[in-house]
Amino acid sequence: MALPLPTSPCWQKLANGGLATLRTDNIATQMLSKRMERSSAPVSQKAAEIHEYYAKWERSLAHEIAQFS
């Protein structure tokens, strides 16, 4: 599955707490989720950071990316 475009609404959903609902064993993703949960940054900034993370690790996080839909 291809990574959704940065303008896709899925990134906003993930930034608004959806990241915590993903099923993952990946420690880095779990840490990102906790950091986003505690962050006071605007949703758009969180969404951009989440997209950057998945763009960088797309190959190893295909199982998580498949859950975005």
All heavy atoms as TSV, in Angstrom:
chain	resi	resn	atom	element	x	y	z
A	1	MET	N	N	0.839	-1.183	0.000
A	1	MET	CA	C	0.000	0.000	0.000
A	1	MET	C	C	0.883	1.246	0.000
A	1	MET	O	O	1.855	1.322	0.736
A	1	MET	CB	C	-0.911	-0.015	1.225
A	1	MET	CG	C	-1.705	1.248	1.399
A	1	MET	SD	S	-2.902	1.094	2.715
A	1	MET	CE	C	-4.178	2.091	2.013
A	2	ALA	N	N	0.510	2.205	-0.802
A	2	ALA	CA	C	1.279	3.446	-0.908
A	2	ALA	C	C	0.922	4.383	0.250
A	2	ALA	O	O	-0.190	4.378	0.762
A	2	ALA	CB	C	0.981	4.122	-2.227
A	3	LEU	N	N	1.879	5.187	0.607
A	3	LEU	CA	C	1.685	6.176	1.658
A	3	LEU	C	C	0.731	7.262	1.154
A	3	LEU	O	O	0.921	7.792	0.063
A	3	LEU	CB	C	3.036	6.789	2.029
A	3	LEU	CG	C	3.070	7.687	3.249
A	3	LEU	CD1	C	2.805	6.855	4.505
A	3	LEU	CD2	C	4.413	8.363	3.358
A	4	PRO	N	N	-0.297	7.603	1.940
A	4	PRO	CA	C	-1.215	8.670	1.519
A	4	PRO	C	C	-0.475	10.003	1.369
A	4	PRO	O	O	0.537	10.250	2.032
A	4	PRO	CB	C	-2.229	8.750	2.662
A	4	PRO	CG	C	-2.163	7.421	3.329
A	4	PRO	CD	C	-0.734	6.975	3.179
A	5	LEU	N	N	-0.997	10.854	0.518
A	5	LEU	CA	C	-0.419	12.177	0.300
A	5	LEU	C	C	-0.447	12.993	1.593
A	5	LEU	O	O	-1.311	12.764	2.450
A	5	LEU	CB	C	-1.199	12.920	-0.778
A	5	LEU	CG	C	-1.151	12.322	-2.176
A	5	LEU	CD1	C	-2.111	13.064	-3.096
A	5	LEU	CD2	C	0.264	12.365	-2.712
A	6	PRO	N	N	0.463	13.955	1.727
A	6	PRO	CA	C	0.478	14.787	2.943
A	6	PRO	C	C	-0.830	15.547	3.174
A	6	PRO	O	O	-1.131	15.927	4.297
A	6	PRO	CB	C	1.625	15.766	2.702
A	6	PRO	CG	C	2.472	15.147	1.655
A	6	PRO	CD	C	1.569	14.264	0.842
A	7	THR	N	N	-1.603	15.748	2.120
A	7	THR	CA	C	-2.872	16.475	2.239
A	7	THR	C	C	-4.052	15.573	2.602
A	7	THR	O	O	-5.153	16.065	2.797
A	7	THR	CB	C	-3.187	17.196	0.916
A	7	THR	OG1	O	-3.186	16.232	-0.140
A	7	THR	CG2	C	-2.160	18.278	0.623
A	8	SER	N	N	-3.815	14.288	2.707
A	8	SER	CA	C	-4.882	13.338	3.031
A	8	SER	C	C	-5.417	13.594	4.447
A	8	SER	O	O	-4.652	13.886	5.374
A	8	SER	CB	C	-4.343	11.908	2.948
A	8	SER	OG	O	-5.306	11.003	3.416
A	9	PRO	N	N	-6.735	13.477	4.624
A	9	PRO	CA	C	-7.324	13.691	5.957
A	9	PRO	C	C	-6.872	12.668	7.000
A	9	PRO	O	O	-7.019	12.900	8.197
A	9	PRO	CB	C	-8.827	13.582	5.720
A	9	PRO	CG	C	-9.043	13.293	4.298
A	9	PRO	CD	C	-7.725	13.227	3.604
A	10	CYS	N	N	-6.303	11.560	6.563
A	10	CYS	CA	C	-5.878	10.536	7.535
A	10	CYS	C	C	-4.818	11.083	8.498
A	10	CYS	O	O	-4.776	10.687	9.654
A	10	CYS	CB	C	-5.390	9.279	6.834
A	10	CYS	SG	S	-3.772	9.401	6.067
A	11	TRP	N	N	-3.993	12.009	8.038
A	11	TRP	CA	C	-2.936	12.559	8.898
A	11	TRP	C	C	-3.539	13.411	10.016
A	11	TRP	O	O	-3.067	13.387	11.152
A	11	TRP	CB	C	-1.927	13.353	8.079
A	11	TRP	CG	C	-1.323	12.521	6.999
A	11	TRP	CD1	C	-1.474	12.665	5.658
A	11	TRP	CD2	C	-0.495	11.362	7.171
A	11	TRP	NE1	N	-0.791	11.676	4.988
A	11	TRP	CE2	C	-0.186	10.862	5.896
A	11	TRP	CE3	C	0.010	10.683	8.280
A	11	TRP	CZ2	C	0.608	9.736	5.697
A	11	TRP	CZ3	C	0.803	9.556	8.080
A	11	TRP	CH2	C	1.083	9.091	6.807
A	12	GLN	N	N	-4.593	14.146	9.695
A	12	GLN	CA	C	-5.288	14.936	10.718
A	12	GLN	C	C	-5.941	14.004	11.748
A	12	GLN	O	O	-5.891	14.272	12.943
A	12	GLN	CB	C	-6.361	15.826	10.072
A	12	GLN	CG	C	-5.826	16.853	9.105
A	12	GLN	CD	C	-5.077	17.977	9.789
A	12	GLN	OE1	O	-5.459	18.413	10.856
A	12	GLN	NE2	N	-4.005	18.432	9.171
A	13	LYS	N	N	-6.537	12.914	11.272
A	13	LYS	CA	C	-7.147	11.934	12.176
A	13	LYS	C	C	-6.100	11.346	13.114
A	13	LYS	O	O	-6.335	11.201	14.308
A	13	LYS	CB	C	-7.797	10.802	11.388
A	13	LYS	CG	C	-9.123	11.109	10.800
A	13	LYS	CD	C	-9.658	9.819	10.176
A	13	LYS	CE	C	-10.863	10.010	9.348
A	13	LYS	NZ	N	-11.290	8.755	8.717
A	14	LEU	N	N	-4.960	10.972	12.542
A	14	LEU	CA	C	-3.895	10.392	13.359
A	14	LEU	C	C	-3.397	11.397	14.392
A	14	LEU	O	O	-3.122	11.041	15.536
A	14	LEU	CB	C	-2.737	9.924	12.472
A	14	LEU	CG	C	-3.038	8.713	11.594
A	14	LEU	CD1	C	-1.925	8.504	10.573
A	14	LEU	CD2	C	-3.222	7.467	12.432
A	15	ALA	N	N	-3.302	12.660	13.999
A	15	ALA	CA	C	-2.824	13.705	14.903
A	15	ALA	C	C	-3.833	14.019	15.999
A	15	ALA	O	O	-3.458	14.495	17.070
A	15	ALA	CB	C	-2.507	14.968	14.106
A	16	ASN	N	N	-5.105	13.723	15.763
A	16	ASN	CA	C	-6.162	13.969	16.750
A	16	ASN	C	C	-6.445	12.754	17.625
A	16	ASN	O	O	-7.559	12.584	18.098
A	16	ASN	CB	C	-7.456	14.400	16.041
A	16	ASN	CG	C	-7.449	15.868	15.704
A	16	ASN	OD1	O	-7.014	16.675	16.502
A	16	ASN	ND2	N	-7.920	16.206	14.526
A	17	GLY	N	N	-5.474	11.888	17.803
A	17	GLY	CA	C	-5.641	10.739	18.686
A	17	GLY	C	C	-5.744	9.408	17.986
A	17	GLY	O	O	-5.725	8.361	18.632
A	18	GLY	N	N	-5.856	9.415	16.684
A	18	GLY	CA	C	-5.972	8.165	15.944
A	18	GLY	C	C	-4.717	7.318	15.980
A	18	GLY	O	O	-4.774	6.100	15.814
A	19	LEU	N	N	-3.587	7.954	16.214
A	19	LEU	CA	C	-2.321	7.220	16.260
A	19	LEU	C	C	-2.335	6.199	17.401
A	19	LEU	O	O	-1.791	5.109	17.277
A	19	LEU	CB	C	-1.163	8.209	16.429
A	19	LEU	CG	C	0.238	7.749	16.114
A	19	LEU	CD1	C	0.352	7.227	14.682
A	19	LEU	CD2	C	1.233	8.871	16.311
A	20	ALA	N	N	-3.002	6.534	18.486
A	20	ALA	CA	C	-3.076	5.641	19.653
A	20	ALA	C	C	-3.915	4.394	19.373
A	20	ALA	O	O	-3.792	3.399	20.084
A	20	ALA	CB	C	-3.635	6.392	20.846
A	21	THR	N	N	-4.747	4.439	18.342
A	21	THR	CA	C	-5.616	3.293	18.053
A	21	THR	C	C	-4.981	2.279	17.105
A	21	THR	O	O	-5.543	1.210	16.898
A	21	THR	CB	C	-6.953	3.761	17.444
A	21	THR	OG1	O	-6.707	4.376	16.187
A	21	THR	CG2	C	-7.675	4.726	18.370
A	22	LEU	N	N	-3.822	2.622	16.529
A	22	LEU	CA	C	-3.159	1.686	15.614
A	22	LEU	C	C	-2.631	0.481	16.377
A	22	LEU	O	O	-2.105	0.613	17.484
A	22	LEU	CB	C	-1.988	2.363	14.901
A	22	LEU	CG	C	-2.310	3.423	13.866
A	22	LEU	CD1	C	-1.014	3.967	13.274
A	22	LEU	CD2	C	-3.188	2.882	12.765
A	23	ARG	N	N	-2.745	-0.689	15.763
A	23	ARG	CA	C	-2.155	-1.900	16.338
A	23	ARG	C	C	-0.716	-1.971	15.854
A	23	ARG	O	O	-0.461	-2.065	14.651
A	23	ARG	CB	C	-2.934	-3.129	15.893
A	23	ARG	CG	C	-4.322	-3.217	16.475
A	23	ARG	CD	C	-5.077	-4.446	16.027
A	23	ARG	NE	N	-5.068	-4.666	14.585
A	23	ARG	CZ	C	-5.912	-4.114	13.718
A	23	ARG	NH1	N	-6.838	-3.289	14.145
A	23	ARG	NH2	N	-5.842	-4.382	12.433
A	24	THR	N	N	0.225	-1.900	16.810
A	24	THR	CA	C	1.635	-1.942	16.444
A	24	THR	C	C	2.472	-2.524	17.566
A	24	THR	O	O	2.157	-2.363	18.739
A	24	THR	CB	C	2.156	-0.530	16.090
A	24	THR	OG1	O	3.521	-0.624	15.690
A	24	THR	CG2	C	2.057	0.432	17.254
A	25	ASP	N	N	3.540	-3.194	17.163
A	25	ASP	CA	C	4.546	-3.675	18.112
A	25	ASP	C	C	5.808	-2.826	18.005
A	25	ASP	O	O	6.773	-3.068	18.717
A	25	ASP	CB	C	4.900	-5.139	17.816
A	25	ASP	CG	C	3.737	-6.070	18.100
A	25	ASP	OD1	O	2.927	-5.748	18.996
A	25	ASP	OD2	O	3.636	-7.116	17.437
A	26	ASN	N	N	5.785	-1.845	17.105
A	26	ASN	CA	C	6.951	-1.009	16.856
A	26	ASN	C	C	7.115	0.008	17.994
A	26	ASN	O	O	6.257	0.864	18.209
A	26	ASN	CB	C	6.783	-0.300	15.506
A	26	ASN	CG	C	8.000	0.476	15.113
A	26	ASN	OD1	O	8.325	1.474	15.733
A	26	ASN	ND2	N	8.673	0.010	14.073
A	27	ILE	N	N	8.237	-0.079	18.700
A	27	ILE	CA	C	8.503	0.797	19.843
A	27	ILE	C	C	8.563	2.261	19.422
A	27	ILE	O	O	8.040	3.135	20.121
A	27	ILE	CB	C	9.819	0.384	20.550
A	27	ILE	CG1	C	9.724	-1.046	21.079
A	27	ILE	CG2	C	10.172	1.361	21.662
A	27	ILE	CD1	C	8.680	-1.271	22.127
A	28	ALA	N	N	9.185	2.544	18.286
A	28	ALA	CA	C	9.302	3.930	17.825
A	28	ALA	C	C	7.926	4.536	17.555
A	28	ALA	O	O	7.674	5.698	17.895
A	28	ALA	CB	C	10.169	4.000	16.577
A	29	THR	N	N	7.030	3.766	16.982
A	29	THR	CA	C	5.672	4.257	16.733
A	29	THR	C	C	4.938	4.493	18.050
A	29	THR	O	O	4.225	5.483	18.204
A	29	THR	CB	C	4.876	3.275	15.858
A	29	THR	OG1	O	5.563	3.092	14.622
A	29	THR	CG2	C	3.481	3.779	15.581
A	30	GLN	N	N	5.130	3.612	19.003
A	30	GLN	CA	C	4.500	3.782	20.312
A	30	GLN	C	C	5.019	5.051	20.995
A	30	GLN	O	O	4.249	5.798	21.610
A	30	GLN	CB	C	4.756	2.556	21.177
A	30	GLN	CG	C	4.053	1.321	20.677
A	30	GLN	CD	C	4.484	0.051	21.400
A	30	GLN	OE1	O	5.308	0.084	22.308
A	30	GLN	NE2	N	3.923	-1.078	20.996
A	31	MET	N	N	6.317	5.309	20.865
A	31	MET	CA	C	6.903	6.517	21.444
A	31	MET	C	C	6.375	7.769	20.750
A	31	MET	O	O	6.064	8.769	21.408
A	31	MET	CB	C	8.426	6.450	21.377
A	31	MET	CG	C	9.017	5.420	22.313
A	31	MET	SD	S	10.788	5.141	22.106
A	31	MET	CE	C	11.456	6.750	22.380
A	32	LEU	N	N	6.264	7.709	19.425
A	32	LEU	CA	C	5.707	8.833	18.664
A	32	LEU	C	C	4.273	9.103	19.117
A	32	LEU	O	O	3.887	10.259	19.318
A	32	LEU	CB	C	5.745	8.532	17.162
A	32	LEU	CG	C	5.088	9.578	16.263
A	32	LEU	CD1	C	5.876	10.884	16.267
A	32	LEU	CD2	C	4.953	9.042	14.849
A	33	SER	N	N	3.503	8.061	19.292
A	33	SER	CA	C	2.117	8.198	19.719
A	33	SER	C	C	2.028	8.908	21.070
A	33	SER	O	O	1.233	9.838	21.244
A	33	SER	CB	C	1.471	6.817	19.809
A	33	SER	OG	O	0.169	6.913	20.311
A	34	LYS	N	N	2.838	8.497	22.020
A	34	LYS	CA	C	2.835	9.120	23.350
A	34	LYS	C	C	3.273	10.575	23.277
A	34	LYS	O	O	2.715	11.440	23.942
A	34	LYS	CB	C	3.752	8.351	24.316
A	34	LYS	CG	C	3.206	7.026	24.727
A	34	LYS	CD	C	1.931	7.205	25.516
A	34	LYS	CE	C	1.383	5.862	25.928
A	34	LYS	NZ	N	0.054	5.956	26.501
A	35	ARG	N	N	4.278	10.849	22.455
A	35	ARG	CA	C	4.774	12.215	22.321
A	35	ARG	C	C	3.708	13.114	21.706
A	35	ARG	O	O	3.498	14.247	22.147
A	35	ARG	CB	C	6.051	12.239	21.486
A	35	ARG	CG	C	6.767	13.559	21.534
A	35	ARG	CD	C	8.214	13.476	21.096
A	35	ARG	NE	N	8.474	12.694	19.922
A	35	ARG	CZ	C	8.297	13.121	18.668
A	35	ARG	NH1	N	7.872	14.328	18.436
A	35	ARG	NH2	N	8.587	12.334	17.655
A	36	MET	N	N	2.996	12.605	20.698
A	36	MET	CA	C	1.934	13.386	20.065
A	36	MET	C	C	0.774	13.617	21.036
A	36	MET	O	O	0.172	14.684	21.054
A	36	MET	CB	C	1.406	12.676	18.808
A	36	MET	CG	C	2.365	12.622	17.655
A	36	MET	SD	S	2.768	14.247	17.002
A	36	MET	CE	C	4.500	14.343	17.380
A	37	GLU	N	N	0.503	12.628	21.857
A	37	GLU	CA	C	-0.563	12.716	22.852
A	37	GLU	C	C	-0.289	13.847	23.846
A	37	GLU	O	O	-1.193	14.577	24.234
A	37	GLU	CB	C	-0.622	11.378	23.590
A	37	GLU	CG	C	-1.849	11.109	24.382
A	37	GLU	CD	C	-1.781	9.697	24.954
A	37	GLU	OE1	O	-1.880	8.729	24.177
A	37	GLU	OE2	O	-1.620	9.587	26.191
A	38	ARG	N	N	0.976	13.997	24.223
A	38	ARG	CA	C	1.366	14.994	25.229
A	38	ARG	C	C	1.688	16.359	24.635
A	38	ARG	O	O	1.803	17.337	25.363
A	38	ARG	CB	C	2.575	14.483	25.997
A	38	ARG	CG	C	2.255	13.272	26.832
A	38	ARG	CD	C	3.466	12.824	27.612
A	38	ARG	NE	N	3.126	11.696	28.460
A	38	ARG	CZ	C	3.734	10.535	28.438
A	38	ARG	NH1	N	4.741	10.336	27.614
A	38	ARG	NH2	N	3.362	9.566	29.241
A	39	SER	N	N	1.834	16.420	23.339
A	39	SER	CA	C	2.250	17.654	22.667
A	39	SER	C	C	1.131	18.696	22.655
A	39	SER	O	O	-0.041	18.372	22.472
A	39	SER	CB	C	2.659	17.340	21.229
A	39	SER	OG	O	2.956	18.532	20.538
A	40	SER	N	N	1.530	19.945	22.817
A	40	SER	CA	C	0.568	21.046	22.730
A	40	SER	C	C	0.662	21.741	21.366
A	40	SER	O	O	0.059	22.792	21.166
A	40	SER	CB	C	0.816	22.050	23.855
A	40	SER	OG	O	2.129	22.586	23.733
A	41	ALA	N	N	1.390	21.144	20.448
A	41	ALA	CA	C	1.546	21.704	19.101
A	41	ALA	C	C	0.209	21.675	18.367
A	41	ALA	O	O	-0.657	20.852	18.672
A	41	ALA	CB	C	2.579	20.899	18.327
A	42	PRO	N	N	0.061	22.566	17.385
A	42	PRO	CA	C	-1.173	22.539	16.582
A	42	PRO	C	C	-1.311	21.217	15.833
A	42	PRO	O	O	-0.315	20.560	15.502
A	42	PRO	CB	C	-0.984	23.688	15.589
A	42	PRO	CG	C	0.183	24.466	16.056
A	42	PRO	CD	C	0.966	23.605	16.988
A	43	VAL	N	N	-2.540	20.834	15.559
A	43	VAL	CA	C	-2.827	19.568	14.882
A	43	VAL	C	C	-2.106	19.493	13.538
A	43	VAL	O	O	-1.574	18.445	13.181
A	43	VAL	CB	C	-4.348	19.367	14.706
A	43	VAL	CG1	C	-4.647	18.156	13.851
A	43	VAL	CG2	C	-5.019	19.236	16.059
A	44	SER	N	N	-2.058	20.596	12.817
A	44	SER	CA	C	-1.394	20.589	11.506
A	44	SER	C	C	0.095	20.269	11.635
A	44	SER	O	O	0.652	19.550	10.804
A	44	SER	CB	C	-1.587	21.929	10.796
A	44	SER	OG	O	-1.060	22.984	11.582
A	45	GLN	N	N	0.723	20.760	12.683
A	45	GLN	CA	C	2.143	20.482	12.912
A	45	GLN	C	C	2.348	19.013	13.295
A	45	GLN	O	O	3.276	18.353	12.818
A	45	GLN	CB	C	2.682	21.385	14.012
A	45	GLN	CG	C	4.176	21.258	14.242
A	45	GLN	CD	C	4.665	22.216	15.321
A	45	GLN	OE1	O	3.976	23.170	15.668
A	45	GLN	NE2	N	5.832	21.939	15.848
A	46	LYS	N	N	1.470	18.488	14.137
A	46	LYS	CA	C	1.546	17.074	14.518
A	46	LYS	C	C	1.344	16.196	13.287
A	46	LYS	O	O	2.063	15.213	13.094
A	46	LYS	CB	C	0.486	16.732	15.555
A	46	LYS	CG	C	0.694	17.311	16.915
A	46	LYS	CD	C	-0.406	16.763	17.816
A	46	LYS	CE	C	-0.648	17.548	19.039
A	46	LYS	NZ	N	-1.718	16.973	19.864
A	47	ALA	N	N	0.354	16.541	12.456
A	47	ALA	CA	C	0.059	15.761	11.253
A	47	ALA	C	C	1.266	15.736	10.321
A	47	ALA	O	O	1.608	14.680	9.768
A	47	ALA	CB	C	-1.152	16.333	10.535
A	48	ALA	N	N	1.936	16.865	10.167
A	48	ALA	CA	C	3.121	16.936	9.306
A	48	ALA	C	C	4.241	16.052	9.859
A	48	ALA	O	O	4.931	15.358	9.107
A	48	ALA	CB	C	3.592	18.377	9.171
A	49	GLU	N	N	4.425	16.073	11.175
A	49	GLU	CA	C	5.477	15.254	11.787
A	49	GLU	C	C	5.170	13.762	11.656
A	49	GLU	O	O	6.068	12.956	11.377
A	49	GLU	CB	C	5.625	15.628	13.263
A	49	GLU	CG	C	6.795	14.935	13.923
A	49	GLU	CD	C	7.066	15.404	15.336
A	49	GLU	OE1	O	6.590	16.492	15.733
A	49	GLU	OE2	O	7.768	14.668	16.052
A	50	ILE	N	N	3.925	13.402	11.821
A	50	ILE	CA	C	3.526	11.996	11.661
A	50	ILE	C	C	3.755	11.548	10.223
A	50	ILE	O	O	4.280	10.458	9.974
A	50	ILE	CB	C	2.059	11.790	12.097
A	50	ILE	CG1	C	1.925	12.036	13.603
A	50	ILE	CG2	C	1.579	10.390	11.731
A	50	ILE	CD1	C	0.488	12.153	14.089
A	51	HIS	N	N	3.407	12.399	9.264
A	51	HIS	CA	C	3.624	12.061	7.855
A	51	HIS	C	C	5.118	11.877	7.572
A	51	HIS	O	O	5.508	10.926	6.896
A	51	HIS	CB	C	3.044	13.130	6.928
A	51	HIS	CG	C	3.305	12.828	5.495
A	51	HIS	ND1	N	4.401	13.311	4.816
A	51	HIS	CD2	C	2.639	12.042	4.621
A	51	HIS	CE1	C	4.391	12.841	3.587
A	51	HIS	NE2	N	3.322	12.076	3.439
A	52	GLU	N	N	5.952	12.769	8.088
A	52	GLU	CA	C	7.403	12.643	7.891
A	52	GLU	C	C	7.919	11.319	8.441
A	52	GLU	O	O	8.752	10.663	7.821
A	52	GLU	CB	C	8.130	13.803	8.568
A	52	GLU	CG	C	7.972	15.121	7.877
A	52	GLU	CD	C	8.620	16.261	8.647
A	52	GLU	OE1	O	9.567	16.010	9.427
A	52	GLU	OE2	O	8.171	17.402	8.466
A	53	TYR	N	N	7.446	10.945	9.605
A	53	TYR	CA	C	7.856	9.684	10.231
A	53	TYR	C	C	7.512	8.491	9.335
A	53	TYR	O	O	8.356	7.641	9.055
A	53	TYR	CB	C	7.176	9.549	11.599
A	53	TYR	CG	C	7.336	8.193	12.248
A	53	TYR	CD1	C	8.515	7.843	12.884
A	53	TYR	CD2	C	6.299	7.265	12.226
A	53	TYR	CE1	C	8.669	6.597	13.482
A	53	TYR	CE2	C	6.441	6.026	12.823
A	53	TYR	CZ	C	7.623	5.701	13.450
A	53	TYR	OH	O	7.765	4.471	14.039
A	54	TYR	N	N	6.258	8.456	8.873
A	54	TYR	CA	C	5.840	7.336	8.026
A	54	TYR	C	C	6.494	7.371	6.653
A	54	TYR	O	O	6.747	6.315	6.067
A	54	TYR	CB	C	4.321	7.253	7.927
A	54	TYR	CG	C	3.734	6.579	9.144
A	54	TYR	CD1	C	3.194	7.313	10.183
A	54	TYR	CD2	C	3.769	5.195	9.273
A	54	TYR	CE1	C	2.688	6.693	11.311
A	54	TYR	CE2	C	3.269	4.563	10.389
A	54	TYR	CZ	C	2.735	5.316	11.407
A	54	TYR	OH	O	2.244	4.688	12.526
A	55	ALA	N	N	6.790	8.539	6.140
A	55	ALA	CA	C	7.488	8.632	4.856
A	55	ALA	C	C	8.901	8.065	4.985
A	55	ALA	O	O	9.389	7.372	4.088
A	55	ALA	CB	C	7.542	10.084	4.383
A	56	LYS	N	N	9.538	8.332	6.107
A	56	LYS	CA	C	10.905	7.848	6.329
A	56	LYS	C	C	10.939	6.328	6.524
A	56	LYS	O	O	11.843	5.658	6.033
A	56	LYS	CB	C	11.496	8.538	7.553
A	56	LYS	CG	C	12.926	8.147	7.829
A	56	LYS	CD	C	13.501	8.943	8.972
A	56	LYS	CE	C	14.947	8.565	9.209
A	56	LYS	NZ	N	15.557	9.364	10.282
A	57	TRP	N	N	9.963	5.791	7.233
A	57	TRP	CA	C	9.973	4.368	7.595
A	57	TRP	C	C	8.904	3.562	6.873
A	57	TRP	O	O	8.511	2.490	7.329
A	57	TRP	CB	C	9.806	4.229	9.113
A	57	TRP	CG	C	10.883	4.906	9.860
A	57	TRP	CD1	C	10.793	6.072	10.558
A	57	TRP	CD2	C	12.249	4.496	9.964
A	57	TRP	NE1	N	12.013	6.403	11.087
A	57	TRP	CE2	C	12.928	5.456	10.746
A	57	TRP	CE3	C	12.971	3.416	9.467
A	57	TRP	CZ2	C	14.279	5.358	11.042
A	57	TRP	CZ3	C	14.320	3.312	9.758
A	57	TRP	CH2	C	14.957	4.279	10.545
A	58	GLU	N	N	8.457	4.051	5.728
A	58	GLU	CA	C	7.359	3.432	4.985
A	58	GLU	C	C	7.533	1.935	4.758
A	58	GLU	O	O	6.610	1.157	4.944
A	58	GLU	CB	C	7.208	4.146	3.642
A	58	GLU	CG	C	6.090	3.634	2.793
A	58	GLU	CD	C	5.926	4.443	1.508
A	58	GLU	OE1	O	6.725	5.364	1.271
A	58	GLU	OE2	O	5.013	4.123	0.762
A	59	ARG	N	N	8.718	1.518	4.377
A	59	ARG	CA	C	8.944	0.096	4.075
A	59	ARG	C	C	8.716	-0.812	5.277
A	59	ARG	O	O	8.131	-1.883	5.152
A	59	ARG	CB	C	10.369	-0.113	3.573
A	59	ARG	CG	C	10.566	0.335	2.180
A	59	ARG	CD	C	11.980	0.029	1.790
A	59	ARG	NE	N	12.094	-0.071	0.358
A	59	ARG	CZ	C	13.226	-0.102	-0.281
A	59	ARG	NH1	N	14.353	-0.053	0.394
A	59	ARG	NH2	N	13.243	-0.190	-1.575
A	60	SER	N	N	9.169	-0.390	6.438
A	60	SER	CA	C	9.059	-1.266	7.606
A	60	SER	C	C	7.744	-1.089	8.364
A	60	SER	O	O	7.463	-1.857	9.282
A	60	SER	CB	C	10.238	-1.036	8.552
A	60	SER	OG	O	10.273	0.306	8.978
A	61	LEU	N	N	6.941	-0.096	7.990
A	61	LEU	CA	C	5.680	0.153	8.688
A	61	LEU	C	C	4.453	-0.078	7.805
A	61	LEU	O	O	3.390	0.480	8.041
A	61	LEU	CB	C	5.669	1.583	9.236
A	61	LEU	CG	C	6.768	1.899	10.254
A	61	LEU	CD1	C	6.754	3.369	10.619
A	61	LEU	CD2	C	6.627	1.034	11.491
A	62	ALA	N	N	4.592	-0.925	6.806
A	62	ALA	CA	C	3.495	-1.185	5.867
A	62	ALA	C	C	2.247	-1.694	6.583
A	62	ALA	O	O	1.120	-1.336	6.210
A	62	ALA	CB	C	3.938	-2.173	4.807
A	63	HIS	N	N	2.419	-2.510	7.615
A	63	HIS	CA	C	1.270	-3.044	8.367
A	63	HIS	C	C	0.465	-1.912	9.022
A	63	HIS	O	O	-0.753	-1.936	9.029
A	63	HIS	CB	C	1.746	-4.039	9.430
A	63	HIS	CG	C	0.655	-4.530	10.321
A	63	HIS	ND1	N	-0.348	-5.369	9.878
A	63	HIS	CD2	C	0.383	-4.295	11.620
A	63	HIS	CE1	C	-1.174	-5.634	10.880
A	63	HIS	NE2	N	-0.744	-4.991	11.938
A	64	GLU	N	N	1.162	-0.932	9.563
A	64	GLU	CA	C	0.486	0.207	10.176
A	64	GLU	C	C	-0.176	1.087	9.118
A	64	GLU	O	O	-1.306	1.532	9.299
A	64	GLU	CB	C	1.471	1.038	10.990
A	64	GLU	CG	C	1.994	0.303	12.199
A	64	GLU	CD	C	3.059	1.078	12.929
A	64	GLU	OE1	O	3.105	2.314	12.804
A	64	GLU	OE2	O	3.862	0.439	13.629
A	65	ILE	N	N	0.514	1.336	8.026
A	65	ILE	CA	C	-0.010	2.185	6.957
A	65	ILE	C	C	-1.297	1.586	6.389
A	65	ILE	O	O	-2.232	2.302	6.053
A	65	ILE	CB	C	1.052	2.409	5.866
A	65	ILE	CG1	C	2.206	3.241	6.448
A	65	ILE	CG2	C	0.464	3.094	4.642
A	65	ILE	CD1	C	3.450	3.318	5.583
A	66	ALA	N	N	-1.367	0.263	6.333
A	66	ALA	CA	C	-2.574	-0.406	5.844
A	66	ALA	C	C	-3.777	-0.139	6.738
A	66	ALA	O	O	-4.916	-0.250	6.291
A	66	ALA	CB	C	-2.318	-1.901	5.728
A	67	GLN	N	N	-3.548	0.237	7.983
A	67	GLN	CA	C	-4.636	0.509	8.929
A	67	GLN	C	C	-5.203	1.931	8.797
A	67	GLN	O	O	-6.216	2.243	9.405
A	67	GLN	CB	C	-4.142	0.327	10.371
A	67	GLN	CG	C	-3.729	-1.083	10.695
A	67	GLN	CD	C	-3.181	-1.175	12.109
A	67	GLN	OE1	O	-3.853	-0.790	13.060
A	67	GLN	NE2	N	-1.959	-1.663	12.231
A	68	PHE	N	N	-4.573	2.776	7.998
A	68	PHE	CA	C	-4.987	4.169	7.887
A	68	PHE	C	C	-6.363	4.353	7.285
A	68	PHE	O	O	-7.030	5.325	7.559
A	68	PHE	CB	C	-3.989	4.989	7.066
A	68	PHE	CG	C	-2.666	5.221	7.737
A	68	PHE	CD1	C	-1.677	5.901	7.075
A	68	PHE	CD2	C	-2.397	4.772	9.009
A	68	PHE	CE1	C	-0.447	6.136	7.660
A	68	PHE	CE2	C	-1.173	4.977	9.608
A	68	PHE	CZ	C	-0.197	5.673	8.940
A	69	SER	N	N	-6.813	3.440	6.449
A	69	SER	CA	C	-8.095	3.627	5.754
A	69	SER	C	C	-9.290	3.364	6.596
A	69	SER	O	O	-9.614	3.555	7.593
A	69	SER	CB	C	-8.202	2.700	4.572
A	69	SER	OG	O	-8.065	1.362	4.987
